[in-house]
Amino acid sequence: MNEAGNPPPKSELRRELMWLLTAFAPSLLGIPCLYIINPGRWLFQVLAFINFLCSVTASAALVRGMRAGLTQCIAGLFIATFLFVLNACIVLFVGCSTTRWLTP
């Protein structure tokens, strides 16, 4: 809702939804990578970097409309950290549930 109590325009809602989907793109990329038999050391680093970039850009876009600079910065850092950890947990828990604890 904006200051007048009216809901935001549909274009704004679509843009926010697009950024939320962008924030969870690393999970969609990381889950198929769990099935790679011999992943190199670089794979974890690349996925972590992509997760960091998507989390930071999505959080910056989501807090763009806030007025106060300090509040915007704190909210952006909190959202970016939350999205980064959430994506990592999603891939970790999906990985643990699909490997069946590595029993033959």
N, C-alpha and C positions, 0 to 999 in steps of 0.2 A: 504494500500500500504506500502511496505517496503522501505528501504532507496534507493534501486536501481530503484524504480518506478514500480516494478512488483507487481501484486496483491498477497495477501497471499495465501499459499497453501490451498487446500480444507479441509484438516484435521484441520487446524487452524480455518477456518470458521465454521466447524461443532462443534468444541469445544466451540467457542464463542456463537453459537446458543444454545448449550446445557446449558451453564451457564445463558443465558437470559431466557430460559424456566424454569430453576431452580429458578431464581429470581421472577418469577410470579407464582410459585407453591402455595404460601400462598393465593393468590387470588382464585385459583382453589379449595383450601381447605376451605376458608372462606365463599364463596358463598353458598355452600350446608349447612353450619352451620347456615345460616340465617333462615332456615326452622325448626330448633329445637324449640319446643314449650316452654319449660322451661329450658333454658340453665343455668348451674351453673355459679358461679362467676369465676371458674377456667377456663372456656372456653375462655374468652377474654384474660386472661393471657397466656394461652397456645398458642393461635393464634398469639398474639403479639410476643412471644418468637420465634416461628417458623418463623414469618416474619423477625425478627431481624437476626436470624441465616442465613436464605436464602439470605437476602440482603447483609450481610457482606461477606459471602463466594462467592457470585456471583461477587460482586464488586472487591474483592481481586483477583479473577481469571481473571476478565476482564482487570485489570490494570497490570497484571503480566509481560507483555512484555515491559513495559515502562522502560527506562534506569534511569532517574533521580529519586533519592529516595524521595526527598521532593515533587516533582511533582506527583509521584506515590501515595504518602500518601494523598495529598490533593485531587487528583482525586478520590481515593478510598473512602475517607470520603464523598465527594460530591455525588458520585454514590450510595453509601450505603444509605445515607439519602434520596436521590431522590427515590430510589426503595422502601424503607420502606413507605414513604408518599404516593407514587403512589399506592402501594398495598392496603393501608388503605383506600384511596379515592375510589378505584375501588369497594371494598366490601361495603363501606358506600353508594355510589351512586346506586349500584345495589340493596342494601337493601332498600333504600328509594323509588326506582322505583317499586319494587315488593310488598311492603307492602301497597301501595295505601294510605299512610298517616294514616294507622290504622283506616279507617272509616268502619263501618259495612255495 
